[in-house]
Amino acid sequence: MSELIKLLRKGNKSAMMAAIVNTIISIIKGIAFALTGNVAMFAETMHSLGDAANQFFVFIGSALSKKAPTKRFPNGFGRLVNLVLLGAVLVVGIMAFETIKEGYHHILHPTKSSGFILNIAVLGISVLLEMFVLFKAMKEILHDVGINPAETNVFAQSFVHLKKAKPATKLVFMEDLVATGGGVLALIAVFISRFTPFHQAEGIASILIGLMMFFVVGRVFLDNAAGALGEADKEMEMKIGAIVMQDVQVRDIQTLMVMKEGEELHVELKVEIDPVLTVAEADDIKDRLENRILQEKGVTDVIIEFDEDDGIPDWVPSDLQLQKE
């Protein structure tokens, strides 16, 4: 039990905060829907409920993924967060389907909902809370890539560096971005339905919110399927390659692989050195390279092998490699 508590303390904080906030929001929206029968409110209730469940699973997965390797699982549990996220998107997918179905029925059989003031108040408060969580997720993205949020434009830079964020942080960001947009969309639909005879607006909003949820499902599924299979980090490979080649005793790099393991990076490296070097000198090179590579953000494991220099250059500088790709 003590080990579990320690692991939970290492879980993704933005995911836990988002789960708590979305649970509160879903309860408030659910009560408002029960009182008013507003179909746009139903869509938002399902959306927030799906987000809350999803983000709770993300928090658990990100915490358990930091469990130390065991004899049965010697490679560790880094990819567990990817597997949890693959399961979590199924929850959002089901919610999205129900949201679209309810919206379609409302378009076919439009009805005027009651409780205009209550709907506006609940949706307005929900949008503000979603924006708060979204801003926290934006700051978490910058933290993941080593940027001080106080020294930059948080909004713009969070979009720029989204691909480099941890899987859990990325999911929270995307879900709350869609949730904020969905809340605004629901507000517009409620106003249209109230002040015009076009009551189908709530059904259309429900369908659009459901489609936005499906977008998140697709994006998260593809990202985490790649992570679960074992995805290489090409950008980090180029960076580490440049670091290794700066060592005066390294002649060449035969192979270099940086593998994503959930939120961690594992490096496997085979370098060529002068064959006249002693074992002790080679060991010093290994220690030097290992210590330097481990300083890179996210790198937790480095495996280095040596071979004698064959005089044939294998490593391509980063600028040429990028041009080839």
Summary of the structure (lengths in Angstrom):
residues: 325
radius of gyration: 24.7
end to end distance: 48.1
largest distance: 87.2
contacts: 1111
relative contact order: 0.12
helix: 68%
strand: 10%
